[in-house]
Amino acid sequence: MCLSLSCNLAQARQALPVAPELGSGYRAGLQPVAAKHHMAAAANPLASQAGQRILRAGGSALDAAIAMQLVLTLVEPQSSGIGGGAFILHWDGKRTQAFDGRETAPSQVTERLFLDDKGAPMPFRSAQIGGRAVGVPGVLRALELAHKQHGVLPWQALFQPAIELARTGFPVSARLHALLKADPFVARSPSMAGYFLDTTGRPLAVGTQLRNPELADTLEQIAQHGAQAFYNGEVAQAMVAAVQNHTNPGYLSADDLKQYRASEREPVCGPYKAWQVCGMPPPSSGGVAVLQTLGILEALQRRSARDDLAHLAPVPSATAATLEAPARAVHLVAEAERLAYADRAQYLADSDYVPVPLKGLLDPGYLAQRASQVGERSMNKAIPGHPSGALLTLAPDRSPPRIATSHLSAIDDRGNAVAMTTSVEGAFGSHLMVKGFLLNNQLTDFSFVPQEQGRPVANRVQPGKRPLSAMAPTLVFSRDHGELVASLGSPGGSQIIGYVNKALIALLDWRLDPQQAAGLPNFGSRNGATEVESGLTSAALIRKLKAWGHTVTPMDMTSGLQVIQRDGTGWLGGADPRREGVALGD
């Protein structure tokens, strides 16, 4: 019987049933990829190949990221694309920068955007489908801003892999087919149906060669004229028309597109044992929540050596006698995440609109105080803390999680690094297809309810505001030498934070390689039940957690981790076996 958290990973992978929404299933037996010079890792092999092609041509990590994003627009349209937004962390050997390409709310929206006539929050699908939830796309502006600083190859050259694939075609993947099959709204969108469905109205079969000449034309315009060709002219007009003329119309305007600007922000960085971990600041909650979780876990270790995660590693095979360690690891991480998610819901939002108490939230003394609430039994539901600088007049955001995102990482010959998480929000975004790409429904990441008991929600809808995100692109450094250690991130909606925490603990505390870290069973808590991954978590471990007061929910936890880690003078890469991505290097 498999008892440990990881069970016997090979055995677990072989036995894991394929969840319908996974498409490509859980791929057994993957090994880490080694490289001496450079590496690219993305959620689809064709995107990784594009990144590798750019790196082989002498391009920078940022150049490779651009090429990969453009190919993902074509081959993984359900998750990201030029109609969405992104957060980018970049390391140039001296400093870490954060580029914010998050979508913004159109200038004409109001706080009641997602309330019905009776003032109740509308169902998610009613908000998602159509123009209502479309935010001003930001990914191209962010990539262009970063390219001006860190690009090596010409902007135009970075578009060629995607343009070529759009014209010659690519094979429909098992994951894309499965997601199309599971989505009843595709058939109701004329632009999507004509592209993704066959003449009988069924999703294109796996392996079907799919061409997108309209996207190729769009990309050629942007390649030649820069991002301005997207935010002005016929592409912009088509986006506005699609949003405003839908039966569920939205507020995107030509002026909103013209006025959009990507932002360069200061990354959030903090210590964890021998490492310095850096992530995205607000409007992403990912960096803050990851650092809070790690800070609480380190405080628990200082309280008791028994709680040092390095001594609680999962083992390849286990008996009942060795079950205590992996179960305690899950207990501690889940409790730390409860505390971080409670603070996230209360205090985090677009810092251009809401004063976010970053310093207070990450203060070691505050995190030690939060850690003192972790006991031998689960707290089940944490309440927000009181960090210094916090506005206590705010109400918590109770919005449900959304899932449809992608992550890519790249390291170039010079050691420059990118970690980029990118999204259109829900699967296939708003289901509005314009000029060969899908528009986001990112505004549904705002709280649907603007107030709770008379207090404003920090993440409420406001004109020009960027919705809160859980995206957590992450770079890790050695504290002794400042040397880059790893680049990683994951899709997964509000579970992203837990997926990244798991991978970081696996890499840093448990000394697993990037492929093992990505494939390790997922677990954690979003300040509700303790969530464990169906098919990979033993019944014995679940019983142990329940004995400690946890309410345990086994579930499909479809992370999509891409991980690149330093290995001596070279690199090791790993891709999440739950999706179809790969790491490629030379």
ABEGO torsion letter per residue (X at the ends): XBABAAEBAAAAAAABBBBAAAGAEBBBGBBBBBBAABBBBBABAAAAAAAAAAAAAGBBAAAAAAAAAAAAAAABAAABEAABBBBBBBBAGABBBBBBABBBBBAABBAAAABBAAGBBBBAAAAABEAAABBBBAAAAAAAAAAAAABABBAAAAAAAAAAAAAAEBBBBAAAAAAAAABAAAAABAAAAAAABBAAGBBBBBGBBBBBAAAAAAAAAAAAAEAAAAABEAAAAAAAAAAAABABBBABBAAAAAABBBBBBBBBBBBBEABBBBBBBOABAAAAAAAAAAAAAAAAAAABAAABAAAABBBABBBAAAAAAAAAAAAAAAAAAAAAAAAAAAABBBAAABBBBAAAAABAAAAAAAAAABBABBAGBBBBBBBBGBBAABBBBABBBBBGBBBBBBBBAAGBBBBBBBBAEBBGEAGBBBGGBBBBAAAAABBABABBGGBBBAABBBBGBBBBBABBBBBBBBAAAGBBABBBEBBGEAAAAAAAAAAAAAAAAAGBBAAAAAABBBBEBAGBBBBBBBGABBAAAAAAAAAAGBBBBBBBBBBBBBBBBBBEABBBBBBBAABABBBBBX
